[in-house]
Amino acid sequence: MKYTSSCLRQKALLLCIALDLHTGGRIDAQAACTREKCQQTIKSLECFAIDNCISDEQRRTAGMILKAMGLTKTASSAVNLLIEIGYFPVHVNIDLLKIDLSTLPSDEVVSAAASLLSESDDPDEVNRRDLSHLKVYAI
């Protein structure tokens, strides 16, 4: 998870503080949001959003966060919250996440495409004539 601004980090911190408040924890902003706890909390929200909770603990954690944030306990609320904190992109395709289908090409595919682009020679380049000096008309 990468945050691009302090505003997004503050929202993620608020998520963890909301969990602490709901579970009776302290309101110490420094201690409230350890990296691991935030990752587990956000992972619970992600699993709840795509209806893929592994345990009841994940479902309860996500429900407590949504309730503490004043949101309804629905998958769409979890998705919207994850979009708001910058964990999901604005135009996330939830169906692809549900079936665990990656939309990013593998490193192998990217390197193969880069090598094809760098090696690509045009065999017809010698036979072509430059016609860019001619006028073009469209009907």
Backbone as CSV, one residue per row, in Angstrom:
resi,resn,N_x,N_y,N_z,CA_x,CA_y,CA_z,C_x,C_y,C_z
1,MET,0.848,-1.159,0.000,0.000,0.000,0.000,0.893,1.221,0.000
2,LYS,0.613,2.151,-0.910,1.400,3.369,-0.990,0.475,4.564,-0.848
3,TYR,0.813,5.460,0.046,0.051,6.678,0.211,0.806,7.799,-0.463
4,THR,0.069,8.651,-1.168,0.718,9.707,-1.914,0.675,11.044,-1.196
5,SER,-0.073,11.161,-0.148,-0.131,12.443,0.550,-0.352,12.226,2.034
6,SER,-0.078,13.258,2.788,-0.276,13.151,4.239,-1.754,13.023,4.576
7,CYS,-2.632,13.554,3.729,-4.073,13.446,3.958,-4.507,11.981,3.950
8,LEU,-3.980,11.202,3.001,-4.334,9.789,2.938,-3.777,9.038,4.142
9,ARG,-2.575,9.390,4.566,-2.004,8.753,5.750,-2.854,9.064,6.979
10,GLN,-3.356,10.310,7.066,-4.199,10.682,8.201,-5.491,9.886,8.203
11,LYS,-6.065,9.649,7.027,-7.294,8.867,6.947,-7.046,7.428,7.373
12,ALA,-5.906,6.867,6.968,-5.570,5.512,7.386,-5.354,5.475,8.892
13,LEU,-4.741,6.513,9.431,-4.534,6.602,10.877,-5.882,6.683,11.589
14,LEU,-6.808,7.444,11.023,-8.146,7.544,11.604,-8.839,6.189,11.615
15,LEU,-8.600,5.392,10.562,-9.165,4.042,10.528,-8.706,3.234,11.732
16,CYS,-7.403,3.265,11.983,-6.863,2.484,13.099,-7.313,3.042,14.437
17,ILE,-7.376,4.370,14.555,-7.845,4.979,15.805,-9.306,4.611,16.047
18,ALA,-10.105,4.603,14.970,-11.510,4.221,15.109,-11.626,2.785,15.608
19,LEU,-10.762,1.909,15.116,-10.770,0.534,15.593,-10.399,0.492,17.069
20,ASP,-9.379,1.249,17.468,-8.962,1.282,18.868,-10.075,1.818,19.767
21,LEU,-10.734,2.878,19.325,-11.807,3.462,20.125,-12.959,2.476,20.292
22,HIS,-13.273,1.781,19.221,-14.402,0.867,19.272,-14.094,-0.345,20.139
23,THR,-12.840,-0.742,20.174,-12.473,-1.910,20.965,-11.982,-1.529,22.358
24,GLY,-12.093,-0.266,22.723,-11.711,0.161,24.062,-10.234,0.446,24.231
25,GLY,-9.522,0.633,23.138,-8.082,0.902,23.210,-7.801,2.352,23.590
26,ARG,-6.532,2.680,23.690,-6.123,4.042,24.034,-6.251,4.955,22.819
27,ILE,-6.266,6.257,23.047,-6.337,7.232,21.966,-4.949,7.842,21.753
28,ASP,-3.932,7.047,21.712,-2.578,7.503,21.482,-2.300,7.343,19.987
29,ALA,-2.260,8.463,19.266,-2.137,8.408,17.807,-0.844,7.729,17.368
30,GLN,0.219,7.873,18.135,1.484,7.234,17.768,1.392,5.716,17.905
31,ALA,0.804,5.269,19.014,0.748,3.832,19.277,-0.455,3.173,18.628
32,ALA,-1.471,3.953,18.277,-2.719,3.379,17.778,-2.557,2.708,16.431
33,CYS,-1.641,3.166,15.639,-1.575,2.653,14.268,-0.198,2.124,13.935
34,THR,0.112,0.969,14.436,1.345,0.345,14.000,1.132,-0.116,12.568
35,ARG,2.202,-0.229,11.858,2.114,-0.595,10.440,1.399,-1.933,10.252
36,GLU,1.741,-2.890,11.071,1.142,-4.223,10.943,-0.355,-4.196,11.230
37,LYS,-0.733,-3.447,12.263,-2.146,-3.364,12.628,-2.947,-2.689,11.518
38,CYS,-2.395,-1.633,10.951,-3.077,-0.958,9.846,-3.222,-1.892,8.649
39,GLN,-2.171,-2.620,8.340,-2.238,-3.534,7.207,-3.289,-4.620,7.437
40,GLN,-3.353,-5.139,8.655,-4.363,-6.157,8.960,-5.767,-5.576,8.874
41,THR,-5.921,-4.350,9.376,-7.231,-3.696,9.347,-7.676,-3.445,7.917
42,ILE,-6.782,-2.922,7.111,-7.129,-2.622,5.727,-7.344,-3.914,4.939
43,LYS,-6.563,-4.937,5.240,-6.765,-6.240,4.591,-8.142,-6.814,4.959
44,SER,-8.563,-6.615,6.211,-9.897,-7.069,6.622,-10.979,-6.332,5.848
45,LEU,-10.791,-5.021,5.670,-11.759,-4.244,4.886,-11.776,-4.700,3.433
46,GLU,-10.598,-4.988,2.889,-10.529,-5.448,1.500,-11.258,-6.779,1.338
47,CYS,-11.009,-7.714,2.245,-11.680,-9.011,2.179,-13.190,-8.861,2.329
48,PHE,-13.623,-7.957,3.205,-15.047,-7.698,3.387,-15.642,-7.088,2.117
49,ALA,-14.888,-6.196,1.477,-15.378,-5.514,0.274,-15.578,-6.481,-0.888
50,ILE,-14.696,-7.461,-1.009,-14.820,-8.415,-2.123,-15.469,-9.722,-1.696
51,ASP,-16.040,-9.725,-0.490,-16.760,-10.889,0.046,-15.869,-12.128,0.058
52,ASN,-14.672,-11.951,0.643,-13.701,-13.033,0.680,-13.060,-13.143,2.061
53,CYS,-13.860,-12.941,3.104,-13.328,-13.015,4.470,-12.944,-14.454,4.796
54,ILE,-11.717,-14.612,5.258,-11.210,-15.936,5.595,-11.739,-16.388,6.950
55,SER,-11.861,-15.434,7.865,-12.302,-15.791,9.213,-13.390,-14.824,9.690
56,ASP,-14.048,-15.222,10.770,-15.039,-14.338,11.377,-14.375,-13.105,11.967
57,GLU,-13.117,-13.245,12.378,-12.363,-12.108,12.939,-12.218,-10.986,11.907
58,GLN,-11.936,-11.353,10.651,-11.825,-10.342,9.594,-13.166,-9.643,9.392
59,ARG,-14.233,-10.411,9.375,-15.569,-9.836,9.177,-15.933,-8.901,10.333
60,ARG,-15.607,-9.322,11.565,-15.888,-8.478,12.734,-15.061,-7.199,12.709
61,THR,-13.779,-7.324,12.368,-12.904,-6.151,12.310,-13.420,-5.150,11.286
62,ALA,-13.775,-5.642,10.104,-14.296,-4.758,9.063,-15.608,-4.108,9.517
63,GLY,-16.468,-4.892,10.142,-17.736,-4.355,10.635,-17.528,-3.291,11.696
64,MET,-16.562,-3.520,12.608,-16.288,-2.532,13.652,-15.746,-1.231,13.058
65,ILE,-14.866,-1.357,12.066,-14.310,-0.155,11.427,-15.417,0.624,10.733
66,LEU,-16.240,-0.056,9.971,-17.319,0.634,9.256,-18.281,1.298,10.235
67,LYS,-18.607,0.601,11.316,-19.510,1.170,12.321,-18.865,2.375,13.001
68,ALA,-17.579,2.255,13.353,-16.880,3.350,14.026,-16.739,4.574,13.121
69,MET,-16.671,4.352,11.812,-16.567,5.460,10.861,-17.939,6.022,10.505
70,GLY,-19.002,5.433,11.067,-20.352,5.923,10.803,-20.903,5.460,9.476
71,LEU,-20.414,4.335,8.970,-20.865,3.808,7.688,-21.674,2.539,7.912
72,THR,-22.480,2.189,6.920,-23.244,0.956,7.009,-22.319,-0.235,6.778
73,LYS,-22.692,-1.381,7.303,-21.863,-2.577,7.174,-22.168,-3.293,5.867
74,THR,-21.796,-2.664,4.766,-21.993,-3.258,3.448,-20.674,-3.267,2.696
75,ALA,-20.608,-4.138,1.691,-19.395,-4.236,0.878,-19.136,-2.930,0.132
76,SER,-20.198,-2.278,-0.332,-20.011,-1.026,-1.072,-19.453,0.071,-0.170
77,SER,-19.842,0.093,1.094,-19.272,1.071,2.030,-17.788,0.801,2.244
78,ALA,-17.424,-0.465,2.340,-16.012,-0.826,2.502,-15.210,-0.428,1.269
79,VAL,-15.760,-0.666,0.091,-15.084,-0.285,-1.155,-14.888,1.223,-1.195
80,ASN,-15.936,1.970,-0.885,-15.830,3.434,-0.920,-14.801,3.949,0.078
81,LEU,-14.744,3.343,1.250,-13.755,3.752,2.249,-12.343,3.442,1.763
82,LEU,-12.147,2.283,1.167,-10.825,1.922,0.649,-10.415,2.819,-0.516
83,ILE,-11.368,3.257,-1.306,-11.072,4.213,-2.380,-10.691,5.562,-1.772
84,GLU,-11.420,5.970,-0.745,-11.173,7.268,-0.106,-9.793,7.360,0.533
85,ILE,-9.307,6.254,1.106,-7.981,6.315,1.730,-6.866,6.033,0.726
86,GLY,-7.230,5.741,-0.526,-6.224,5.549,-1.560,-5.721,4.133,-1.711
87,TYR,-6.353,3.181,-1.041,-5.928,1.782,-1.159,-6.374,1.195,-2.494
88,PHE,-7.612,1.483,-2.903,-8.117,1.085,-4.210,-8.085,2.298,-5.124
89,PRO,-7.852,2.083,-6.430,-7.997,3.197,-7.369,-9.476,3.571,-7.505
90,VAL,-9.737,4.754,-8.013,-11.114,5.242,-8.115,-11.961,4.322,-8.987
91,HIS,-11.394,3.805,-10.046,-12.152,2.962,-10.979,-11.782,1.493,-10.805
92,VAL,-11.798,1.019,-9.577,-11.437,-0.365,-9.288,-12.519,-1.301,-9.821
93,ASN,-12.083,-2.413,-10.388,-13.016,-3.426,-10.875,-13.111,-4.512,-9.811
94,ILE,-14.147,-4.453,-9.015,-14.323,-5.372,-7.893,-14.460,-6.814,-8.367
95,ASP,-15.102,-7.026,-9.508,-15.283,-8.386,-10.017,-13.944,-9.056,-10.311
96,LEU,-12.977,-8.295,-10.839,-11.654,-8.867,-11.082,-10.947,-9.193,-9.773
97,LEU,-11.149,-8.365,-8.759,-10.559,-8.642,-7.450,-11.182,-9.888,-6.829
98,LYS,-12.478,-10.075,-7.027,-13.161,-11.228,-6.446,-12.626,-12.545,-6.984
99,ILE,-12.279,-12.562,-8.266,-11.750,-13.802,-8.843,-10.226,-13.816,-8.837
100,ASP,-9.630,-12.819,-8.180,-8.180,-12.731,-8.000,-7.444,-12.734,-9.334
101,LEU,-7.940,-11.928,-10.276,-7.334,-11.812,-11.593,-6.563,-10.511,-11.659
102,SER,-5.281,-10.613,-11.850,-4.426,-9.433,-11.885,-4.567,-8.729,-13.233
103,THR,-4.601,-7.413,-13.207,-4.673,-6.636,-14.441,-3.309,-6.105,-14.835
104,LEU,-2.311,-6.337,-13.999,-0.961,-5.892,-14.296,-0.186,-7.017,-14.969
105,PRO,0.534,-6.698,-16.046,1.313,-7.752,-16.695,2.504,-8.156,-15.828
106,SER,2.955,-9.374,-15.997,4.103,-9.852,-15.228,5.382,-9.171,-15.729
107,ASP,6.424,-9.241,-14.930,7.707,-8.653,-15.322,8.246,-9.302,-16.585
108,GLU,7.989,-10.584,-16.739,8.441,-11.320,-17.924,7.794,-10.762,-19.193
109,VAL,6.501,-10.481,-19.135,5.779,-9.943,-20.286,6.266,-8.529,-20.606
110,VAL,6.480,-7.728,-19.582,6.953,-6.354,-19.784,8.338,-6.352,-20.422
111,SER,9.236,-7.212,-19.939,10.587,-7.250,-20.509,10.569,-7.782,-21.944
112,ALA,9.699,-8.751,-22.234,9.587,-9.269,-23.604,9.066,-8.187,-24.545
113,ALA,8.085,-7.418,-24.105,7.557,-6.329,-24.934,8.610,-5.256,-25.161
114,ALA,9.380,-4.936,-24.127,10.428,-3.927,-24.264,11.498,-4.385,-25.243
115,SER,11.855,-5.664,-25.190,12.876,-6.157,-26.124,12.349,-6.163,-27.557
116,LEU,11.079,-6.491,-27.748,10.500,-6.443,-29.091,10.478,-5.025,-29.641
117,LEU,10.156,-4.070,-28.787,10.124,-2.677,-29.236,11.517,-2.161,-29.576
118,SER,12.505,-2.573,-28.828,13.860,-2.075,-29.080,14.492,-2.740,-30.305
119,GLU,14.137,-3.994,-30.595,14.715,-4.726,-31.717,13.940,-4.559,-33.011
120,SER,12.754,-4.035,-32.938,11.856,-4.005,-34.083,12.432,-3.166,-35.226
121,ASP,12.699,-3.833,-36.343,13.152,-3.159,-37.552,12.009,-3.161,-38.551
122,ASP,11.975,-2.166,-39.380,10.936,-2.066,-40.392,11.531,-2.512,-41.724
123,PRO,11.164,-3.712,-42.213,11.767,-4.201,-43.455,11.359,-3.393,-44.691
124,ASP,10.224,-2.707,-44.649,9.760,-1.933,-45.807,10.260,-0.496,-45.800
125,GLU,11.049,-0.133,-44.821,11.491,1.251,-44.700,12.289,1.697,-45.926
126,VAL,13.063,0.824,-46.517,13.900,1.152,-47.672,13.039,1.412,-48.900
127,ASN,11.931,0.698,-49.060,11.095,0.796,-50.263,10.071,1.922,-50.198
128,ARG,9.877,2.520,-49.064,8.855,3.557,-48.924,9.341,4.904,-49.425
129,ARG,8.359,5.685,-49.950,8.656,7.054,-50.356,7.985,8.009,-49.388
130,ASP,8.628,9.121,-49.124,8.085,10.141,-48.227,7.068,10.968,-48.994
131,LEU,5.797,10.859,-48.628,4.716,11.586,-49.292,4.155,12.697,-48.401
132,SER,4.857,13.026,-47.347,4.333,14.013,-46.394,4.270,15.415,-46.985
133,HIS,4.915,15.674,-48.131,4.875,17.014,-48.749,3.600,17.214,-49.576
134,LEU,2.860,16.146,-49.850,1.643,16.235,-50.649,0.469,16.733,-49.822
135,LYS,-0.473,17.414,-50.499,-1.680,17.876,-49.830,-2.640,16.708,-49.653
136,VAL,-3.446,16.801,-48.607,-4.398,15.740,-48.304,-5.805,16.332,-48.351
137,TYR,-6.701,15.625,-49.025,-8.090,16.049,-49.120,-8.981,14.924,-48.616
138,ALA,-10.011,15.295,-47.864,-10.967,14.307,-47.382,-12.334,14.627,-47.941
139,ILE,-13.038,13.607,-48.343,-14.385,13.787,-48.907,-15.405,13.265,-47.942
